[in-house]
Amino acid sequence: MTLTPDEIQRYKRHLVLHDIGGQGQAKLKAARVLVVGAGGLGSPVLLYLAAAGVGTIGVIDDDDVSLDNLQRQIVHATSSVGTPKVASAEETLARLNPHVAVETFRARLDAGNAAEIISRFDIVADGSDNFATRYLVSDACYFARRTLVHAAVGPFDGYLTTLKPFANTADGKPYPTYRCLFPEAPPPGTVPNCSEVGVLGSVVGVIGALQATEVIKELTGVGEGLAGRLLLYDAKEPRFETMRIAWDPENPLTGDTPTIADLSIHKPGEPVPAVTE
């Protein structure tokens, strides 16, 4: 896929970057990335992917912009309050980079639409804020054989990983899935959300920027990805840590005796939120 003269000028810092260059930029232009949520994590992911020249960006979110979103959801502006987040994000990305196509889904991701929507894209970035959506996105990406870059944040911390359990490691075992990392969701009410305990907006930006970087690495083949590893960030210390995560042979999706054969476990027709921090 060739670049126009305007694109060559726009992306010249990528083009002179040895590991990206013209071939890498062409891969970005040809890529299709789905971002789940246009909130705290989705905002920096959307902005950096658009700035990087990802050719088609999908965004799914059923929420409207509210004033208390703006402390961290930087893809939106004060003038966007009350409008759908996907429409606000699309407008911002169009101003940032007119070469990028944006496909919006003002909907909740559920077992009835997840497979169809995810299958349209090459890779998925999940920034949802609830376990139901995270399990759904992870399972749907596994069945669609799509790489998933997952991230989550707490008040002053966050983590991210890349999930590709449809592929094998060098020792022949599958890469871990989200269900290897979290075999079961915590009981309702035991993990407070940001509306209850708060979140430092810039921490969400750090994790979202790292998430966008991992998406770009997966698309271009640059460096070593995070499959099989978990990157943790603690803003108070501050410190980064990386830990290995392994395939769980007892997990119900890709284990030795899998019990999940499709998305029906997620109760088709029963929506789960697709909004972020």
C-alpha positions in Angstrom: 0.0 0.0 0.0 1.6 3.3 -1.2 1.7 6.5 0.8 0.6 9.8 -0.6 3.0 12.8 -0.6 1.0 14.3 2.3 1.3 11.0 4.3 5.1 10.9 3.6 5.4 14.3 5.1 3.1 13.5 8.0 4.8 10.2 9.0 8.4 11.1 8.2 9.5 10.5 11.8 8.3 7.0 11.4 9.8 6.6 7.9 13.3 7.5 9.2 12.8 5.1 12.1 14.9 2.1 11.2 12.4 -0.5 12.6 9.4 1.1 11.0 10.3 2.7 7.7 8.1 2.7 4.6 7.2 -1.0 5.0 6.0 -0.6 8.6 4.0 2.6 7.8 2.4 0.8 4.9 1.4 -2.0 7.3 -0.2 0.6 9.6 -2.1 2.1 6.8 -3.5 -1.3 5.7 -4.4 -2.3 9.3 -7.8 -2.4 10.9 -7.9 -2.0 14.7 -11.0 -2.2 17.0 -10.9 -0.3 20.2 -13.4 -1.4 22.8 -14.5 1.7 24.7 -14.0 5.4 24.0 -13.2 6.3 27.6 -10.1 6.7 29.7 -8.0 4.0 28.1 -9.6 4.2 24.7 -8.9 7.9 24.5 -5.1 7.7 24.3 -5.3 4.5 22.3 -7.5 6.1 19.7 -5.4 9.3 19.5 -2.1 7.5 19.1 -3.3 5.0 16.6 -4.8 7.7 14.5 -1.7 9.8 14.8 0.4 6.8 13.8 -1.6 6.3 10.6 -3.6 3.2 11.3 -5.8 3.0 8.2 -9.1 2.0 9.8 -10.0 2.3 13.5 -13.2 0.9 14.9 -14.6 2.1 18.2 -17.5 0.6 20.1 -19.2 2.4 23.0 -22.9 3.0 23.9 -22.3 5.8 26.4 -22.6 9.6 26.1 -19.9 12.1 27.1 -20.4 13.5 30.6 -18.5 16.4 32.3 -16.8 14.1 34.8 -15.3 12.0 32.0 -13.1 14.9 30.8 -10.6 14.6 33.7 -9.1 11.5 31.9 -11.0 10.8 28.6 -8.9 13.2 26.5 -10.4 12.2 23.1 -13.5 14.3 24.2 -13.9 18.1 24.8 -16.2 20.2 26.9 -18.3 20.9 23.8 -18.9 17.2 23.4 -20.7 16.8 26.7 -24.1 15.0 26.1 -23.1 13.6 22.7 -22.3 9.9 22.0 -18.8 9.1 22.8 -18.3 7.3 19.4 -19.4 10.4 17.6 -17.2 12.7 19.7 -14.2 10.4 19.1 -14.8 10.2 15.4 -14.9 14.0 15.2 -11.6 14.3 17.1 -9.8 11.7 15.1 -11.0 13.3 11.8 -9.4 16.6 12.9 -6.2 14.9 14.0 -5.7 12.8 10.9 -8.0 12.9 7.8 -6.2 9.9 6.3 -7.7 7.6 8.9 -11.1 6.0 8.4 -13.2 5.6 11.6 -15.9 3.0 12.0 -18.2 3.6 14.9 -20.5 1.2 16.8 -22.9 3.0 19.2 -23.8 -0.2 20.9 -23.1 -2.5 23.8 -20.8 -5.4 23.0 -22.7 -8.7 23.7 -22.6 -12.3 22.7 -24.8 -11.6 19.8 -22.6 -9.0 18.1 -19.1 -9.6 19.4 -18.0 -12.3 16.9 -19.3 -10.4 13.9 -17.8 -7.1 14.9 -14.4 -8.4 16.1 -14.0 -10.5 12.9 -14.0 -7.3 10.8 -10.7 -6.2 12.4 -7.1 -7.4 12.5 -6.4 -6.7 16.2 -8.4 -5.6 19.2 -7.5 -3.2 22.0 -9.7 -3.7 25.1 -10.0 -0.9 27.6 -13.4 -1.9 29.2 -13.9 -1.4 32.9 -15.8 -4.6 33.9 -15.0 -8.3 34.0 -18.0 -9.4 32.0 -16.9 -7.4 28.9 -13.3 -8.5 29.4 -14.2 -12.2 29.4 -16.4 -11.7 26.4 -13.8 -9.8 24.4 -11.1 -12.3 25.2 -13.3 -15.3 24.3 -14.5 -13.7 21.1 -10.9 -12.9 20.0 -9.9 -16.4 20.7 -12.6 -17.9 18.5 -11.9 -15.2 15.8 -8.2 -15.8 16.1 -7.5 -12.1 16.7 -4.7 -10.8 18.8 -6.0 -8.9 21.9 -4.1 -6.1 23.7 -5.7 -5.9 27.1 -5.2 -3.2 29.7 -6.8 -2.1 33.0 -6.2 0.6 35.6 -6.6 1.3 39.3 -6.5 4.5 41.2 -2.7 4.9 40.8 -1.7 1.8 38.9 -2.4 -0.3 35.8 -1.4 -3.3 33.8 -1.4 -4.6 30.3 -0.7 -7.8 28.3 -1.1 -9.2 24.9 -3.3 -12.3 24.4 -3.0 -14.7 21.5 -4.1 -18.1 22.9 -4.8 -19.4 19.4 -1.0 -19.5 18.9 1.7 -21.6 20.6 4.9 -20.7 22.4 8.3 -22.1 21.5 7.6 -25.1 23.8 4.4 -26.0 21.9 2.0 -24.8 24.6 -0.7 -22.2 23.9 -0.1 -18.7 24.9 -2.2 -17.8 28.0 -5.7 -16.4 27.7 -7.5 -13.9 29.9 -9.0 -16.9 31.8 -5.5 -18.1 32.6 -4.8 -14.7 34.2 -8.2 -14.4 36.0 -9.8 -17.9 36.3 -12.9 -16.3 37.8 -14.3 -12.9 38.1 -14.3 -11.5 41.7 -17.6 -11.4 43.5 -19.7 -8.3 42.6 -18.9 -5.3 44.8 -15.4 -6.6 45.8 -13.5 -4.5 43.2 -14.5 -0.9 43.4 -14.7 1.1 40.2 -13.3 4.6 39.5 -16.5 6.3 40.4 -16.2 5.0 43.9 -12.4 5.3 44.6 -11.3 7.7 41.9 -8.4 7.4 39.4 -5.6 9.7 38.5 -6.2 10.7 34.9 -2.6 10.8 33.8 -2.1 7.2 35.0 -4.9 6.1 32.5 -2.9 8.0 29.9 0.3 6.1 30.7 -1.4 2.8 30.4 -3.3 3.8 27.3 -0.2 5.0 25.5 1.6 1.7 26.4 -1.4 -0.2 25.0 -1.3 1.8 21.7 2.4 1.1 21.5 1.9 -2.7 21.9 -0.8 -2.6 19.1 1.6 -0.8 16.8 4.3 -3.3 17.6 2.0 -6.2 16.8 1.0 -4.6 13.5 4.6 -3.8 12.4 6.4 -6.8 14.0 8.7 -4.4 15.9 10.4 -5.7 19.0 9.1 -8.3 21.5 5.4 -8.4 22.3 3.8 -8.9 25.6 2.2 -12.3 24.9 2.9 -14.5 27.9 3.9 -11.5 30.0 2.2 -8.9 32.2 3.5 -5.4 32.5 2.5 -3.6 35.7 2.9 0.1 36.5 2.7 1.6 40.0 2.6 5.4 39.8 3.2 6.0 43.5 6.7 4.3 43.7 7.1 4.9 40.7 8.0 1.6 39.1 7.4 -0.8 36.2 7.5 -4.6 36.6 7.1 -7.4 34.1 6.1 -10.9 35.2 5.6 -14.1 33.2 2.1 -15.6 32.9 1.6 -19.1 31.7 -1.1 -21.2 30.0 -3.4 -22.9 32.5 -4.2 -26.4 31.4 -7.3 -26.3 33.5 -8.8 -23.1 32.0 -12.2 -23.8 30.4 -11.4 -22.1 27.0 -8.1 -23.6 25.9 -7.2 -26.1 28.6 -6.8 -29.8 28.2 -10.5 -30.4 28.6 -12.2 -27.2 27.4 -15.9 -26.6 28.2 -16.4 -23.3 26.3 -17.1 -24.0 22.7 -18.7 -20.7 21.6 -19.9 -17.5 23.1 -23.2 -18.9 24.4 -21.8 -18.9 27.9 -22.2 -15.1 27.7 -26.0 -15.4 27.2 -26.7 -14.0 23.8 -29.0 -11.0 23.8 -27.9 -10.0 27.3 -25.8 -6.9 26.9 -22.8 -6.0 29.0 -21.3 -2.6 29.3 -18.7 -1.6 26.7 -17.5 1.7 28.4 -14.2 2.4 30.1 -12.8 4.0 33.2 
